[in-house]
Amino acid sequence: MRISRRLLLLYGLAAPLLLRVRAVFGLPEQRSKVAARGTIDEATLGAWLDTLLPPDSESPGATDLGIHTILPQMAQSNSQVTMLLTQGLAWLDQQAAKHESSSFKIAPGKLRDAIAAEAEAGAEDSPQRQFFVYTLNRVYEFYYTNPRSWSALNYRGPPQPGGYLDFTKPPVGAGHGG
């Protein structure tokens, strides 16, 4: 069988793209390796996420919205995310142990805050800093897209599908004559 130059060129250009897709999204055999590598401790993850975004009198915390269960589900299909989360959670427990707490999930709030500050202050390419940035971005993403978090912001939701019902009236507020 003879391969044409066009086909060879096409395969040559597509190969790096396919390898990148495989690395980002994972293939079924990679998913089984992820499962064998270890599980993500949702209790420790929940304690971490509630440290980043704790509940208060007006708004729920991250675990109240179930974010600690969403991240492990996302990680099932991506071995890099699984590794980042498992290593980050292990690091949290190691840091708690340095301060005589058996694990991060039962550590006092001040210690959790200190560990979070240490992760944030880590070198840009350090594993704990990458863990901090990834989990902070995901907790914000899932928290503020959940309508249950909007009440504390005095946000009633998007104007659609109802639209702006007062569209015939001039805007009210500073600089608008109102």
N, CA, C and O of each residue as an XYZ file, in Angstrom:
712
protein
N       0.849     -1.184      0.000
C       0.000      0.000      0.000
C       0.886      1.236      0.000
O       1.836      1.348      0.776
N       0.560      2.128     -0.861
C       1.336      3.342     -1.007
C       0.630      4.498     -0.307
O      -0.580      4.671     -0.457
N       1.383      5.291      0.458
C       0.810      6.436      1.172
C       1.158      7.700      0.411
O       2.320      7.933      0.079
N       0.158      8.509      0.138
C       0.380      9.750     -0.598
C       1.035     10.796      0.302
O       0.986     10.702      1.529
N       1.642     11.783     -0.326
C       2.267     12.866      0.448
C       1.227     13.638      1.256
O       1.492     14.048      2.386
N       0.073     13.828      0.689
C      -0.984     14.560      1.400
C      -1.403     13.824      2.663
O      -1.574     14.429      3.722
N      -1.566     12.517      2.542
C      -1.961     11.731      3.700
C      -0.857     11.736      4.757
O      -1.142     11.840      5.950
N       0.372     11.627      4.335
C       1.502     11.666      5.256
C       1.565     13.022      5.955
O       1.782     13.092      7.165
N       1.375     14.091      5.196
C       1.362     15.429      5.769
C       0.207     15.591      6.760
O       0.376     16.161      7.837
N      -0.948     15.091      6.388
C      -2.108     15.166      7.278
C      -1.847     14.437      8.590
O      -2.121     14.973      9.663
N      -1.320     13.218      8.510
C      -1.005     12.462      9.727
C       0.077     13.166     10.547
O       0.021     13.190     11.776
N       1.047     13.729      9.860
C       2.128     14.433     10.557
C       1.635     15.654     11.309
O       2.111     15.952     12.404
N       0.682     16.361     10.720
C       0.135     17.542     11.383
C      -0.874     17.187     12.470
O      -1.002     17.904     13.462
N      -1.584     16.091     12.281
C      -2.624     15.713     13.234
C      -2.066     15.025     14.473
O      -2.678     15.097     15.539
N      -0.932     14.367     14.358
C      -0.390     13.595     15.490
C      -0.170     14.444     16.737
O      -0.627     14.052     17.811
N       0.517     15.606     16.648
C       0.698     16.408     17.871
C      -0.627     16.858     18.481
O      -0.773     16.903     19.702
N      -1.587     17.188     17.626
C      -2.898     17.598     18.119
C      -3.580     16.458     18.858
O      -4.144     16.671     19.931
N      -3.539     15.268     18.311
C      -4.159     14.113     18.954
C      -3.483     13.786     20.281
O      -4.153     13.424     21.249
N      -2.157     13.913     20.329
C      -1.445     13.661     21.587
C      -1.838     14.700     22.633
O      -1.982     14.368     23.810
N      -2.010     15.945     22.220
C      -2.419     16.996     23.154
C      -3.832     16.741     23.678
O      -4.089     16.898     24.871
N      -4.742     16.353     22.797
C      -6.108     16.035     23.208
C      -6.092     14.886     24.201
O      -6.810     14.913     25.200
N      -5.285     13.888     23.930
C      -5.186     12.736     24.833
C      -4.665     13.167     26.204
O      -5.173     12.715     27.231
N      -3.655     14.036     26.226
C      -3.092     14.490     27.495
C      -4.084     15.337     28.289
O      -4.137     15.253     29.516
N      -4.865     16.146     27.591
C      -5.798     17.033     28.279
C      -7.035     16.294     28.759
O      -7.447     16.457     29.908
N      -7.631     15.485     27.896
C      -8.911     14.874     28.227
C      -8.790     13.451     28.753
O      -9.716     12.961     29.400
N      -7.702     12.790     28.500
C      -7.526     11.430     28.980
C      -8.314     10.436     28.152
O      -9.391     10.745     27.641
N      -7.769      9.252     28.028
C      -8.433      8.169     27.325
C      -8.861      7.125     28.341
O      -8.402      7.172     29.483
N      -9.718      6.189     27.975
C     -10.215      5.213     28.942
C      -9.112      4.484     29.700
O      -9.251      4.256     30.902
N      -8.001      4.106     29.023
C      -6.959      3.405     29.764
C      -6.299      4.304     30.796
O      -5.851      3.822     31.836
N      -6.231      5.627     30.521
C      -5.686      6.550     31.498
C      -6.638      6.676     32.696
O      -6.187      6.808     33.834
N      -7.930      6.637     32.446
C      -8.895      6.750     33.537
C      -8.761      5.592     34.509
O      -8.906      5.782     35.716
N      -8.486      4.398     34.007
C      -8.324      3.263     34.905
C      -7.059      3.418     35.731
O      -7.026      3.005     36.890
N      -6.002      4.015     35.148
C      -4.786      4.275     35.908
C      -5.055      5.289     37.009
O      -4.520      5.175     38.112
N      -5.888      6.286     36.707
C      -6.249      7.295     37.700
C      -6.937      6.638     38.885
O      -6.616      6.934     40.036
N      -7.872      5.759     38.611
C      -8.598      5.091     39.689
C      -7.653      4.248     40.538
O      -7.816      4.163     41.756
N      -6.668      3.628     39.897
C      -5.734      2.789     40.645
C      -4.776      3.616     41.486
O      -4.260      3.127     42.490
N      -4.528      4.863     41.094
C      -3.559      5.699     41.781
C      -4.049      6.142     43.155
O      -3.223      6.392     44.033
N      -5.320      6.246     43.370
C      -5.826      6.668     44.663
C      -7.098      7.469     44.522
O      -7.460      7.914     43.433
N      -7.754      7.638     45.621
C      -9.000      8.382     45.608
C      -8.785      9.737     46.257
O      -7.828      9.953     47.001
N      -9.687     10.625     45.959
C      -9.629     11.977     46.513
C     -10.483     11.993     47.775
O     -11.659     11.630     47.739
N      -9.901     12.407     48.869
C     -10.602     12.465     50.152
C     -11.530     13.681     50.146
O     -11.083     14.818     50.299
N     -12.820     13.425     49.968
C     -13.786     14.523     49.860
C     -13.915     15.314     51.162
O     -14.224     16.505     51.125
N     -13.686     14.677     52.306
C     -13.786     15.403     53.578
C     -12.661     16.439     53.687
O     -12.898     17.576     54.096
N     -11.444     16.045     53.323
C     -10.324     16.987     53.355
C     -10.512     18.051     52.284
O     -10.257     19.230     52.530
N     -10.953     17.648     51.108
C     -11.217     18.614     50.039
C     -12.287     19.601     50.485
O     -12.159     20.800     50.238
N     -13.337     19.120     51.136
C     -14.387     20.002     51.634
C     -13.866     20.989     52.659
O     -14.229     22.165     52.632
N     -13.018     20.520     53.565
C     -12.425     21.414     54.567
C     -11.570     22.487     53.889
O     -11.589     23.652     54.288
N     -10.821     22.081     52.860
C      -9.994     23.028     52.113
C     -10.855     24.065     51.385
O     -10.582     25.263     51.454
N     -11.875     23.604     50.701
C     -12.725     24.529     49.942
C     -13.488     25.472     50.872
O     -13.700     26.636     50.535
N     -13.900     24.976     52.040
C     -14.562     25.845     53.015
C     -13.580     26.816     53.656
O     -13.991     27.858     54.168
N     -12.298     26.496     53.638
C     -11.285     27.444     54.098
C     -11.153     28.571     53.071
O     -11.014     29.741     53.428
N     -11.199     28.197     51.804
C     -11.108     29.203     50.744
C     -12.374     30.050     50.646
O     -12.299     31.254     50.403
N     -13.519     29.432     50.831
C     -14.803     30.111     50.688
C     -15.750     29.622     51.787
O     -16.620     28.788     51.537
N     -15.575     30.146     53.004
C     -16.359     29.646     54.141
C     -17.794     30.169     54.152
O     -18.096     31.195     53.542
N     -18.665     29.462     54.846
C     -20.036     29.965     54.994
C     -20.050     31.147     55.970
O     -19.160     31.286     56.809
N     -21.052     31.974     55.846
C     -21.270     33.025     56.832
C     -22.770     33.133     57.087
O     -23.542     32.292     56.627
N     -23.178     34.151     57.810
C     -24.591     34.245     58.194
C     -25.524     34.477     56.994
O     -26.717     34.188     57.078
N     -24.993     34.991     55.891
C     -25.837     35.304     54.744
C     -25.644     34.391     53.544
O     -26.486     34.362     52.647
N     -24.547     33.648     53.518
C     -24.273     32.840     52.321
C     -23.723     31.466     52.699
O     -23.080     31.301     53.736
N     -23.987     30.491     51.841
C     -23.488     29.135     52.109
C     -21.996     29.041     51.818
O     -21.431     29.877     51.114
N     -21.375     28.016     52.370
C     -19.975     27.734     52.066
C     -19.878     26.826     50.854
O     -20.886     26.404     50.288
N     -18.657     26.538     50.474
C     -18.423     25.705     49.292
C     -19.041     24.317     49.438
O     -19.638     23.803     48.491
N     -18.903     23.704     50.619
C     -19.453     22.356     50.791
C     -20.975     22.370     50.857
O     -21.623     21.383     50.510
N     -21.541     23.479     51.299
C     -23.003     23.584     51.323
C     -23.591     23.485     49.915
O     -24.731     23.057     49.734
N     -22.799     23.884     48.929
C     -23.240     23.817     47.537
C     -22.736     22.555     46.831
O     -22.971     22.375     45.636
N     -22.043     21.682     47.571
C     -21.598     20.409     47.009
C     -20.386     20.484     46.100
O     -20.142     19.560     45.324
N     -19.627     21.557     46.178
C     -18.477     21.721     45.294
C     -17.413     20.663     45.577
O     -16.671     20.271     44.676
N     -17.336     20.201     46.821
C     -16.347     19.171     47.162
C     -16.641     17.832     46.488
O     -15.783     16.950     46.467
N     -17.843     17.673     45.940
C     -18.161     16.450     45.194
C     -18.010     16.649     43.686
O     -17.853     15.677     42.947
N     -18.055     17.892     43.231
C     -17.931     18.185     41.801
C     -16.488     18.012     41.324
O     -16.251     17.426     40.267
N     -15.529     18.515     42.094
C     -14.130     18.439     41.668
C     -13.643     17.001     41.477
O     -12.992     16.725     40.470
N     -13.927     16.071     42.396
C     -13.510     14.684     42.135
C     -14.162     14.084     40.896
O     -13.543     13.271     40.208
N     -15.396     14.470     40.601
C     -16.042     13.982     39.386
C     -15.306     14.481     38.144
O     -15.128     13.734     37.182
N     -14.883     15.731     38.168
C     -14.118     16.280     37.047
C     -12.788     15.558     36.902
O     -12.325     15.309     35.789
N     -12.180     15.226     38.026
C     -10.859     14.604     38.006
C     -10.881     13.181     37.466
O      -9.845     12.673     37.038
N     -12.031     12.534     37.478
C     -12.112     11.150     36.995
C     -11.643     11.012     35.555
O     -11.103      9.970     35.184
N     -11.834     12.022     34.753
C     -11.466     11.932     33.344
C     -10.147     12.624     33.029
O      -9.770     12.714     31.860
N      -9.438     13.113     34.038
C      -8.192     13.820     33.780
C      -7.165     13.436     34.838
O      -7.266     13.855     35.992
N      -6.194     12.652     34.449
C      -5.206     12.155     35.403
C      -4.365     13.278     35.995
O      -3.914     13.172     37.135
N      -4.147     14.351     35.240
C      -3.362     15.468     35.761
C      -4.103     16.180     36.891
O      -3.493     16.570     37.887
N      -5.399     16.347     36.739
C      -6.193     16.979     37.796
C      -6.246     16.071     39.021
O      -6.145     16.542     40.154
N      -6.406     14.769     38.790
C      -6.416     13.830     39.913
C      -5.107     13.896     40.680
O      -5.101     13.934     41.911
N      -4.012     13.907     39.960
C      -2.707     13.960     40.614
C      -2.539     15.279     41.371
O      -2.038     15.289     42.495
N      -2.952     16.375     40.766
C      -2.858     17.675     41.429
C      -3.668     17.687     42.722
O      -3.187     18.155     43.754
N      -4.897     17.173     42.668
C      -5.745     17.165     43.858
C      -5.215     16.218     44.933
O      -5.153     16.594     46.103
N      -4.837     15.010     44.560
C      -4.357     14.054     45.575
C      -3.062     14.532     46.217
O      -2.890     14.411     47.430
N      -2.145     15.076     45.412
C      -0.897     15.585     45.975
C      -1.145     16.830     46.826
O      -0.521     17.005     47.873
N      -2.048     17.687     46.378
C      -2.366     18.885     47.153
C      -3.007     18.554     48.490
O      -2.672     19.157     49.510
N      -3.929     17.596     48.486
C      -4.575     17.191     49.745
C      -3.574     16.517     50.680
O      -3.635     16.708     51.894
N      -2.658     15.733     50.124
C      -1.605     15.117     50.953
C      -0.712     16.195     51.557
O      -0.306     16.097     52.715
N      -0.408     17.224     50.768
C       0.401     18.339     51.277
C      -0.312     19.050     52.428
O       0.321     19.423     53.416
N      -1.629     19.240     52.302
C      -2.396     19.872     53.385
C      -2.266     19.074     54.675
O      -2.040     19.641     55.744
N      -2.410     17.750     54.570
C      -2.284     16.902     55.763
C      -0.873     16.948     56.336
O      -0.700     16.930     57.555
N       0.143     17.008     55.465
C       1.530     17.113     55.935
C       1.750     18.411     56.690
O       2.407     18.429     57.730
N       1.202     19.490     56.165
C       1.348     20.781     56.835
C       0.620     20.782     58.173
O       1.126     21.331     59.151
N      -0.549     20.179     58.227
C      -1.294     20.102     59.495
C      -0.514     19.266     60.507
O      -0.476     19.600     61.691
N       0.102     18.190     60.050
C       0.871     17.321     60.947
C       2.075     18.054     61.533
O       2.463     17.783     62.670
N       2.665     18.966     60.788
C       3.791     19.761     61.303
C       3.373     20.611     62.498
O       4.203     21.008     63.316
N       2.078     20.881     62.586
C       1.549     21.710     63.675
C       0.716     20.882     64.649
O      -0.187     21.394     65.311
N       1.033     19.615     64.719
C       0.448     18.683     65.687
C      -1.063     18.466     65.512
O      -1.789     18.270     66.486
N      -1.509     18.504     64.285
C      -2.888     18.143     63.972
C      -2.817     16.890     63.108
O      -2.010     16.820     62.182
N      -3.644     15.918     63.400
C      -3.541     14.649     62.676
C      -3.938     14.764     61.208
O      -3.495     13.961     60.388
N      -4.770     15.756     60.863
C      -5.131     15.968     59.462
C      -5.669     17.384     59.286
O      -6.054     18.045     60.250
N      -5.685     17.823     58.056
C      -6.179     19.161     57.736
C      -7.662     19.287     58.053
O      -8.116     20.331     58.520
N      -8.418     18.219     57.798
C      -9.874     18.323     57.951
C     -10.316     18.554     59.394
O     -11.416     19.056     59.620
N      -9.486     18.200     60.373
C      -9.861     18.454     61.768
C      -9.019     19.564     62.400
O      -9.144     19.834     63.594
N      -8.168     20.204     61.606
C      -7.330     21.288     62.113
C      -8.200     22.496     62.455
O      -9.235     22.715     61.825
N      -7.783     23.282     63.451
C      -8.529     24.502     63.789
C      -8.493     25.505     62.633
O      -7.590     25.466     61.797
N      -9.466     26.386     62.594
C      -9.602     27.354     61.510
C      -8.376     28.224     61.297
O      -8.005     28.494     60.155
N      -7.736     28.669     62.378
C      -6.552     29.526     62.233
C      -5.408     28.772     61.560
O      -4.674     29.347     60.757
N      -5.254     27.507     61.879
C      -4.215     26.701     61.240
C      -4.540     26.490     59.770
O      -3.655     26.569     58.919
N      -5.794     26.225     59.471
C      -6.190     26.077     58.057
C      -5.902     27.353     57.272
O      -5.402     27.298     56.148
N      -6.218     28.492     57.865
C      -5.949     29.771     57.195
C      -4.456     29.971     56.972
O      -4.045     30.456     55.918
N      -3.646     29.602     57.954
C      -2.188     29.741     57.829
C      -1.647     28.830     56.724
O      -0.758     29.226     55.971
N      -2.177     27.625     56.629
C      -1.749     26.692     55.584
C      -2.174     27.219     54.210
O      -1.417     27.112     53.246
N      -3.375     27.784     54.117
C      -3.837     28.365     52.855
C      -2.941     29.533     52.451
O      -2.603     29.677     51.276
N      -2.559     30.361     53.409
C      -1.667     31.490     53.118
C      -0.305     30.995     52.642
O       0.302     31.595     51.754
N       0.172     29.909     53.227
C       1.454     29.327     52.809
C       1.364     28.793     51.374
O       2.290     28.973     50.583
N       0.256     28.144     51.047
C       0.074     27.635     49.678
C       0.016     28.788     48.686
O       0.602     28.713     47.607
N      -0.685     29.846     49.047
C      -0.803     31.004     48.161
C       0.545     31.684     47.956
O       0.836     32.169     46.863
N       1.369     31.721     49.003
C       2.658     32.407     48.935
C       3.752     31.554     48.296
O       4.871     32.032     48.110
N       3.450     30.313     47.961
C       4.458     29.439     47.368
C       4.955     29.963     46.030
O       4.326     30.813     45.401
N       6.093     29.439     45.613
C       6.655     29.816     44.309
C       5.636     29.510     43.213
O       4.856     28.563     43.317
N       5.657     30.313     42.181
C       4.667     30.213     41.098
C       4.528     28.803     40.534
O       3.421     28.373     40.212
N       5.631     28.086     40.413
C       5.592     26.743     39.817
C       5.586     25.623     40.854
O       5.724     24.453     40.496
N       5.428     25.962     42.125
C       5.415     24.934     43.166
C       4.091     24.171     43.138
O       3.060     24.743     42.784
N       4.105     22.894     43.505
C       2.861     22.110     43.506
C       1.781     22.696     44.415
O       0.607     22.706     44.046
N       2.161     23.183     45.595
C       1.143     23.719     46.499
C       0.520     24.995     45.954
O      -0.667     25.243     46.166
N       1.308     25.810     45.251
C       0.756     27.027     44.636
C      -0.190     26.659     43.478
O      -1.257     27.256     43.332
N       0.203     25.688     42.667
C      -0.649     25.242     41.571
C      -1.960     24.663     42.108
O      -3.030     24.906     41.549
N      -1.867     23.899     43.191
C      -3.050     23.352     43.850
C      -3.941     24.490     44.343
O      -5.154     24.469     44.139
N      -3.333     25.480     44.990
C      -4.079     26.629     45.505
C      -4.815     27.353     44.382
O      -6.017     27.598     44.484
N      -4.106     27.693     43.323
C      -4.697     28.458     42.217
C      -5.797     27.648     41.535
O      -6.874     28.177     41.258
N      -5.535     26.370     41.263
C      -6.536     25.545     40.581
C      -7.815     25.431     41.417
O      -8.914     25.638     40.904
N      -7.669     25.102     42.700
C      -8.861     24.911     43.530
C      -9.580     26.232     43.785
O     -10.809     26.261     43.840
N      -8.838     27.321     43.941
C      -9.483     28.626     44.139
C     -10.300     29.010     42.909
O     -11.440     29.458     43.030
N      -9.717     28.836     41.733
C     -10.457     29.154     40.506
C     -11.697     28.287     40.349
O     -12.759     28.786     39.977
N     -11.572     27.003     40.627
C     -12.728     26.107     40.483
C     -13.795     26.412     41.531
O     -14.984     26.387     41.212
N     -13.404     26.698     42.768
C     -14.409     26.973     43.797
C     -15.165     28.250     43.464
O     -16.377     28.318     43.665
N     -14.465     29.270     42.955
C     -15.166     30.490     42.541
C     -16.108     30.199     41.379
O     -17.255     30.645     41.369
N     -15.616     29.453     40.412
C     -16.420     29.127     39.235
C     -17.715     28.421     39.618
O     -18.795     28.827     39.190
N     -17.610     27.371     40.420
C     -18.795     26.594     40.771
C     -19.653     27.289     41.821
O     -20.867     27.087     41.854
N     -19.055     28.090     42.664
C     -19.811     28.776     43.704
C     -20.690     29.869     43.098
O     -21.899     29.899     43.333
N     -20.087     30.761     42.325
C     -20.830     31.919     41.840
C     -21.721     31.621     40.644
O     -22.503     32.483     40.241
N     -21.629     30.440     40.069
C     -22.596     30.060     39.035
C     -23.779     29.313     39.625
O     -24.712     28.961     38.902
N     -23.753     29.067     40.920
C     -24.857     28.390     41.592
C     -25.845     29.452     42.111
O     -25.454     30.304     42.908
N     -27.090     29.416     41.683
C     -28.064     30.421     42.114
C     -28.228     30.527     43.632
O     -28.642     31.576     44.126
N     -27.914     29.472     44.379
C     -28.055     29.548     45.837
C     -27.061     30.515     46.468
O     -27.268     30.942     47.604
N     -25.999     30.869     45.771
C     -25.019     31.816     46.316
C     -25.394     33.270     46.013
O     -24.794     34.184     46.579
N     -26.349     33.497     45.155
C     -26.652     34.841     44.695
C     -27.352     35.705     45.728
O     -27.213     36.927     45.683
N     -28.096     35.124     46.654
C     -28.874     35.928     47.600
C     -27.984     36.836     48.444
O     -28.375     37.965     48.740
N     -26.815     36.379     48.832
C     -25.920     37.202     49.651
C     -25.358     38.372     48.854
O     -24.899     39.355     49.436
N     -25.390     38.277     47.536
C     -24.892     39.339     46.669
C     -25.988     40.323     46.272
O     -25.737     41.290     45.553
N     -27.205     40.064     46.746
C     -28.385     40.848     46.370
C     -28.579     40.824     44.853
O     -28.953     41.821     44.234
N     -28.314     39.670     44.289
C     -28.467     39.449     42.850
C     -29.638     38.522     42.647
O     -29.671     37.420     43.195
N     -30.596     38.964     41.864
C     -31.811     38.175     41.672
C     -31.743     37.256     40.464
O     -32.711     36.554     40.170
N     -30.633     37.246     39.769
C     -30.482     36.371     38.616
C     -30.445     37.144     37.321
O     -30.638     38.359     37.309
N     -30.200     36.449     36.241
C     -30.107     37.115     34.941
C     -31.456     37.687     34.523
O     -32.500     37.156     34.902
N     -31.439     38.775     33.738
C     -32.691     39.414     33.343
C     -33.506     38.598     32.349
O     -34.691     38.868     32.154
N     -32.904     37.629     31.734
C     -33.627     36.819     30.753
C     -34.111     35.534     31.404
O     -33.406     35.038     32.283
N     -35.209     34.972     31.067
C     -36.000     35.262     29.882
C     -37.014     36.375     30.083
O     -37.655     36.789     29.118
N     -37.182     36.877     31.310
C     -38.188     37.906     31.543
C     -37.841     39.241     30.916
O     -38.731     40.015     30.563
N     -36.544     39.517     30.774
C     -36.108     40.771     30.185
C     -36.113     41.904     31.199
O     -36.436     41.696     32.368
N     -35.764     43.072     30.761
C     -35.800     44.256     31.605
C     -37.216     44.812     31.517
O     -37.582     45.450     30.530
N     -37.994     44.569     32.535
C     -39.404     44.930     32.494
C     -39.632     46.438     32.556
O     -40.713     46.911     32.204
N     -38.631     47.200     32.998
C     -38.766     48.654     33.075
C     -38.032     49.344     31.921
O     -37.570     50.476     32.068
N     -37.928     48.675     30.792
C     -37.141     49.195     29.675
C     -37.690     50.501     29.098
O     -36.960     51.229     28.426
N     -38.951     50.804     29.348
C     -39.532     52.035     28.807
C     -39.224     53.245     29.672
O     -39.458     54.377     29.248
N     -38.703     53.033     30.878
C     -38.388     54.129     31.791
C     -36.914     54.498     31.648
O     -36.088     53.643     31.328
N     -36.578     55.784     31.886
C     -35.162     56.186     31.822
C     -34.391     55.557     32.988
O     -34.976     55.272     34.034
N     -33.082     55.338     32.814
C     -32.269     54.773     33.901
C     -32.281     55.669     35.127
O     -32.343     56.894     35.017
N     -32.221     55.048     36.292
C     -32.210     55.770     37.548
C     -30.839     55.617     38.186
O     -30.270     54.525     38.201
N     -30.312     56.714     38.711
C     -29.029     56.629     39.389
C     -28.170     57.830     39.092
O     -28.569     58.744     38.370
N     -26.977     57.814     39.664
C     -26.048     58.929     39.519
C     -25.708     59.155     38.048
O     -25.437     58.206     37.312
N     -25.724     60.407     37.632
C     -25.353     60.755     36.282
C     -26.457     60.558     35.259
O     -26.243     60.802     34.071
N     -27.622     60.126     35.689
C     -28.727     59.897     34.755
C     -29.934     60.781     35.090
O     -31.046     60.529     34.625
N     -29.706     61.797     35.887
C     -30.791     62.710     36.223
C     -31.799     62.115     37.177
O     -32.882     62.673     37.350
N     -31.478     61.006     37.798
C     -32.436     60.364     38.665
C     -32.001     60.442     40.030
O     -32.687     59.949     40.925
